[in-house]
Amino acid sequence: MDGEPRTPGQRAALRFGVLGPVRAWRGDEPLATGSPMQRALLAALLLREGRTATAAELIDALWGEEPPPRALAAVRTYASRLRKVLGEGVLVSESGGYAVPGLAGGALDLTDVQDAAAAAEKARAAGDPGRARELLRGALARWDGEALAGVPGPYAQGQRVRLEEWRLQLLETRLDLDLARGCHAEAVSELTALTAAHPLRERLRELLMLALYRSGRQAEALAVYADTRLLLARELGVDPRGQLQELQRRVLRADPALAEPAGPVERPAPAPVRPAQLPATVPDFTGRAAFVRELSEVLGSAAGGAGRVMALSAVAGIGGVGKTTLAVHVAHQARAAFPDGQLYVDLQGAGTRPAEPETVLGAFLRALGTADSAVPDSLEERAALYRSVLDGRRVLVLLDNARDAAQVRPLLPGAAGCAALVTSRVRMAGLAGAHLVDLDVMSPEEALALFTRIVGAERVAAEREAALDVVAACGFLPLAIRVAASRLAARRTWTVSVLAAKLADERRRLDELQTGDLAVAATFELGYGQLEPAQARAFRLLGLADGPDISLAAAAAVLDLPAEDAEDLLESLVDTSLLESAAPGRYRYHDLVRLYARACAERDESPPGERAAALTRLLDFYLATAAAVYAIERPGDRLVDHLAPTAYPGLAFADRHAARDWLYAEAHVLLACVQQSAKGPALARAVDLLWAAKDLAESGANAKQYEVAALALRDAAEAAAGPGVLSRALTTLTNVHLVAGRFAEAEEQARLAMELAALAGDPAPHCWAANDRGISAIYQGRNAEAEQYLRQAIEIFRADRNLAGQASALCNLSRSHLALGRTTSAVELARQGIAIYDRLGHALRGANGRYALGLALTGQGRLDAAVDRLTEALEVFRDSRQRLWEGMTLFRLAEARLAGRDAARAAALAEQALAVLRGDSGEWRRGNVLTVLGHALGALGQTGRARACWQEALTVFERLGAPEADEVRPLLRPAAAVV
């Protein structure tokens, strides 16, 4: 029985896995299943579920119609080696064939899944869909990537296709049960990804249509049908099947029976979040036994109660030496000691833009179950919350490819029971208490063992000297050996001597193999040299683009190809391991491969101007698409008419939600493109791209990167551009300062932008800079000047026929009149602005108009109407991810509630505003909210908290030199009345 000690001689039970790499375990100990062909034999026997396979059947399974001359001898050799690994009585000989009997009771993952699927079908038939769903979820979780991963042979390929089809059928059944239980909103995102991955699978399209319809998105549901019909006609020349056509008809007529699920809506209870982010370990991990033992002991000290606060190991070595492979292998072995999860991140320390610790902490916090709204903005706050969340948990953190100790320190858990494992090219001597491991190249014996496990023992034994020449030519570097050996294993017609001869060419090997960080470049040359011309061009050009990854659409722009052709090329590069698929439709390079690709572009791309042309197309793609987003978000705003023309088209969007989703999803790569284009002839278009993406400045996740880009453009424009480009660059920077509450800086940048725009005769920055000067003046209490600037902005907007701009200036002018005590005109001006926005269908900026009207109505004492307008604005700001305006609207609602003597509601609203207005929203705004919160708390009799809020507000205002300090200071006097 489980848990009972085994008697002497009793061996732990064997377990096998085929729903992923072909693996075997004795108890919890993994067993070496040998070369790819040896694993292919084991897979063929396991999939027969105990039945005997004849030798002829096995030969056909492994080699198909063209077996080698000694195929039978090879099968016998593979079987003999498997017997040694698995033990006596496991692989048996019967009638000239072989079998692996006794696979019941959890011995094979495939059998377990089959049993679970059958039980789910019974539960469903018995009217217990909840039980069926849980059984299917558990069954689907047993897949660990592609079934029979890396196993060669026609039989394995056929079984891979069968198992993948079966997995999709199970997934469709589970999704069908999800929808039957009312979980349609949750299913939309999963179905969207699945239909993208399997575009011709009509059942998935049908489920997506139903989920969208039940989520109140009828137009999108019908769009799915239209897209499917066009796709099937183009790809297969057929119409959608009858079920899909019937569903479309029911959606069109809003069939009442379609609207509600068959059963009650199910809201699953939240489960503890246990991240499992470790990358897959390589099945042929070789050598490094001393390092594995050493690191495992250190990690084990965290879970073993050794008195250490946290176990910390740092593995250092040159690129390609196998740091990540070793760390991932050790981390997987240690998983049982960290039951609360494992976190992983590639810190990109070898690249030009290492990952920012605050960005990593945000991702870690979300992975640990922290809501987006609860993630702080500053690095210090995120690090503190991260340590708090980990307190009491046992979590392993793998920090891969770190740049230096400073990047790593904020990411360390620091809690008892946790452990951190760091890899880097530099020695982490600055990490206090770290167990340092310096990883060198493999020994010749280890290198040959790794080469043999990938290529196969028979081929190496026949040409041992040639194999030693290969690993020596690779400098005993694991990455180089793996690349070389994998290519040889994939080419049965090559001998080891052929590969050794190729590596002996010093023109392709010696310089690169012995040059610092590019020490593995020659191993990439083997893969690059085998590419077709179109593949090689794609490999070179895609490496030119900055950013953490690249979308398929953006890659198609770089390559100047239709998306379908680009995808074929990219997927073929993924197959060669020269490119990684970060997610469906997204691709990335390993940092060393990116450097190598760029070197190839400099060396091989002809004509040389094609490199610049590729980056120009990418910039054009982002500018055209960002302009489309801007036009959807701001109908009637003529800025898009003043942007630089583009020669390459962008994406089109069905609605503002899709447009906005694209903008935020592409934020990091878009802003990286802006910075990359800051020098040279592309500067003007880079400035326009940043301006068109101005919504990112108000996004808490992107404001810092946006500011860095704006400063880079300003500096580049000052050095090399004319007044028109510089005025636009200053306008983007003005927006950054306004968002951050730096109004003096905003005023200075806007003043310069106005002067330069007038000199250049450019109306776009001229009118917006005047508008921004008005805003700055309002916030600084210079309301007469603000009125002057805003009336000037209205005139320029009117001359440019920019109705949306006029509405913006009118709403801002309303704010100025309100501050001057002219409440009647303030209300009228705000209503004029709203009327324009509503006529244009401008939902987002219409919310700004309602915000201004809410303030004016508050000033008139019409508090109920003010609350109504501000609440309308709040809903739009939240829907549009405008955190700054969401926070400010909560603050204004708090003011209105306080004026109406509803102190409790005012305090709650002010607290919500503080939660939203953090970090990049500016300290000045926070000081104003604290002031109102203090008044509300005082009215509730909480005088101590009130004084604490006012003291904090005063500190903020005095630090900023803000005039509001004079208004807060009297509140802290002992005799001050609390109202």
PyMOL commands that set and color helices and strands:
alter all, ss='L'
color gray80, all
select helices_A, chain A and resi 36-46+55-63+71-86+109-125+129-141+154-180+184-197+202-214+218-235+242-252+256-259+289-303+323-333+335-337+357-367+372-374+379-390+405-411+444-455+457-462+464-473+478-489+496-503+506-508+510-513+516-518+521-529+533-542+552-559+563-575+591-604+609-633+639-642+656-665+667-676+683-692+694-698+703-720+723-740+743-760+763-779+783-799+803-819+823-840+843-860+863-879+883-899+903-916+919-921+923-939+943-960+965-972
alter helices_A, ss='H'
color red, helices_A
select strands_A, chain A and resi 14-17+23-26+29-31+53-54+92-94+97-99+311-316+342-346+396-402+419-424+435-438+550-551+580-583+586-588
alter strands_A, ss='S'
color yellow, strands_A
deselect
rebuild
show_as cartoon
